[in-house]
Amino acid sequence: MSMSQASETVRVLSWNVLRRVGAGPEDVAALIAKHRPDLVLLQEADRTMDRLPDLIGGSYARDAFAGRIHGPAFWSAAPVARPELVRLSGGHTRRHAQVVRFGALTFVNVHLGHGQITCRRQLREAAQCIDGAGAVIGDFNMIGPAVLPGFNDVGPREPTHFARDLLPVRIDRCFARGLSCLSASTLPPGRSDHRPILLTLAVETAALAA
């Protein structure tokens, strides 16, 4: 994290890399080298992604969903403790979230269920992992607006995925509390079916004081 005008800023990259046939560790390493994020949150990462720290160093952990070859993974330029795992209820696939303690901030890396009621319930569960300033970021599989008391939807407003290769939808999102968004953009999808989202977040003055 960097300091700027008495507020901490953190640059976060989130990407559903598309298991097996999508983006690999070389693609993620190239984005890290180009955009210099402090924290990278990945969804649908399989074991091939485990080569990422060999390519670019840093802290890394991947946690596959039960009975699946893929799950969430994170990378950080700075040393970070292995994330906690929080089970999310409902859905056909047993899903968990990675809770990354990044200094005084908490980031929850999610790949939520496909049902619109399910994904909203799981979003609320994920948000309960944040005590203070932080954000829930990842593939929400969520169509339309969502209300999460105390949090703001600060991610890019353009589509991040084409459902069935036809319908543009904004399902890769960021809900933040105690953080202001200085910039939010999407990047080219490369070999994935999702666009990465890149955010620069600043800790708000009240959160810093707390």
Salt bridges, closest charged atoms under 4 A:
GLU26 OE2 - ARG51 NH2 2.51
ASP27 OD2 - ARG191 NH2 2.60
GLU44 OE1 - ARG19 NH1 2.68
ASP50 OD1 - ARG62 NE 2.82
ASP63 OD1 - ARG82 NH2 2.73
GLU84 OE2 - ARG101 NE 3.23
ASP139 OD2 - HIS111 NE2 3.21
ASP139 OD2 - HIS194 NE2 3.70
ASP153 OD1 - ARG157 NH1 3.54
ASP153 OD2 - ARG170 NH2 2.94
ASP153 OD2 - ARG173 NH1 3.92
ASP172 OD2 - HIS194 ND1 2.83
ASP193 OD1 - HIS194 NE2 3.94
